[in-house]
Amino acid sequence: MSAASTLPEQRNDPHFDDIWDELNWRGLVHVSTDPAELKALLAGPPIVFYCGFDPTAPSLHLGNLVQLLTMRRLQLAGHRPLGLVGGSTGLIGDPRPTAERTLNTRETVTEWVGYLQGQIERFLDFEGESAARIVNNLDWTAPLSAIDFLREVGKYFRVGTMLKKDAVSARLNSEAGISYTEFSYQILQGMDFLELYRSYGCVLQTGGSDQWGNLTSGTDLVHRAEGVSVHAIGTPLITNSDGTKFGKSEGNAIWLDPAMTSPYAFSQFWLNTDDADVIARLKVFTFLGRDEIEHGPPFDTIITRQPRGVATLIVPWNWPLSILGAKLPQALMAGNTVVVKPSELSVLAPSMTLQKIAEMFPPGVINIVTGDANEIGDNLVGHPLVRFVNFTGSVRIGKHVMKVAADHLTPVTLELGGNDPAIVCADARLDDKAFMNMYLGTFMSSGQICMALKRLYVHRSRYDEVVEGLSAVCNRMVVGDGLLPETNMGPVNNAKQLKTVAEMIGQARASGAEVRECGRVPDEVLYRRGYFQKPALVFNPDQSLDIVTEEQFGPALPIMPFDSETEAMIQKAKTDRLAHLEAEEKRQAEIKAAAEAAEAKRAAARAEALRSGTGLFDAQSIGVEDEKDELAA
């Protein structure tokens, strides 16, 4: 919508007696000169007021928008605005609390003055009795000689007063100090108010409260030079309810120029406003009246949540009861009926459990379908009556589920496998607890857990220590019948998965990598007859081998040395890409990355360098999988 079509729709709230009361209700008065005099001044005949904008960038930002809308409100109240662009003050720069500004060239400042003028013109009306005017302080500053500046303006300023200004005081107490150039900024800004008073009868300046020292430099100068009282209003610095600075997105300013902040990013910034901040934002950034903001539109909004209908829940062969327990209650509590498809490799436990649960519900609420997924899976996912699909399994099958569900735009949620790495840094704390964490994170449930550790990168200075420490823990483990109390590791779930793990280990051994199969086997006959595999440690295998690039989903762990943390990150990334390039359907999406280090702060920095869903510090992943995007100490 153009400025010309928008301006006529803007109006102040008629429920307020005067604009001063409305500005206060909107929270736009943080500090001011005499409030009673200002209230009377704004309720009386039209006055001239101004607000200044320095060209420190090629665009105004959201903080400036507060001033522009405040100017527009005063204009709608009948007062005449002067929009000042700082062609001269922009060459100097308002002192920042921390360090000296970088001076821009005259050509750059001139160019940016033009950009800012165009933006200001979009927010004010330049016709009628309260017509706005754009002024440039370079017009009266440039002709002024240094001698005239000191004689006619400088004599009115007291150094002691200037030193007490917050920005100046902060800089004087810093290591950077302050230059005379920036120290003189307040004189230049004060001179603006004097010039505008003399030329246009301007009696009010508005600005941010962080500029209060500069604002009062102007009021003091006019009083000293002309013997009259003029006024200033400082609007508050807008902050979010959590105390963070308003007007930033991911650390970047939100600009009014669409070339610097896209319309999409601009709209998303507002859509992401915290609920606690909405009312305050409506007061400052809209022309909605008090009744509309405090009581809302003249209608009620009712939000109801409806069950989706039939939900297909696909459960994998590992941890079937645990994963079923994570899916089923939520689907039922939301009012859905369910069709559960357990893996054909682990049918008994979920089927018997579901039969007991189904007895508590009306017929047809809980259903179970068993059989070969290749024969019945597509029907369970792609049937037009299925309204939701929840799948846990491999990345390859997860992609297929999404394709089948897409025919009817059926919503799908996926929990897929990963090829999770851990990095042991040179300063890692390696003790019995650390080695037990490595063991549990890798070999619990015979490694058949999606968030189990699949790759271990160790700084070369600690490599031998890790190899021997982890081998010692693995050698204490008993492999055999899971029903026996002395057993630490049971079998792999099925013959196909055992064959996959054995082939990975065999490929690594054939390539020349050292393979150490650990643990004790009390019953050799049972071991040979069942789907058993001792915990296997594979030392320094080639990075392109399947045991490195693929998710083993069994009791095998490759351990690779590195010489620097950067090298470890690169090895991890290359391994991810090798798996992707070798066969897209085999690429394993990472779920977690574990960073073992002695200091939590270092671990946090290291975890941030990894592309992963969760980073863990000094802990195995098992049991803390719900601590998303945190470091678990």
Secondary structure by P-SEA (a helix, b strand, c coil): ccccccccccccccccccaaaaaaaaccccccccaaaaaaaaaccbbbbbbbbbcccccccaaaaaaaaaaaaaaaabbbbbbccccccccccccccccccccccaaaaaaaaaaaaaaaaacccccccbbbbbbbcccccccccaaaaaacccccccaaaaaacaaaaaaaaccccccccccaaaaaaaaaaaaaaacccccbbbbcccaaaaaaaaaaaaaaacccccbbbbbcccccccccccccccccccccccccccaaaaaaaaaaccccaaaaaaacccccccccccccccbbbbbbbbbccbbbbbbcccaaaaaaaaccaaaaaabbbbbbbcccccccaaaaaaaaaaaacccccbbbbbcccccccccccccccccbbbbbccaaaaaaaaaaacccccbbbbbcccbbbbbbcccccccaaaaaaaaaacccccccccccccbbbbcccaaaaaaaaaaaaaaaccccccccccccccccccaaaaaaaaaaaaaaaaabbbbbbbbbbccaaaaaacccccbbbbcccccccccccccccccbbbbbbbccaaaaaaaaaaaaaaaaaaccccbbbbcbbbbbcccaaaaaaaaaaccccbbbccccccccccccccccc
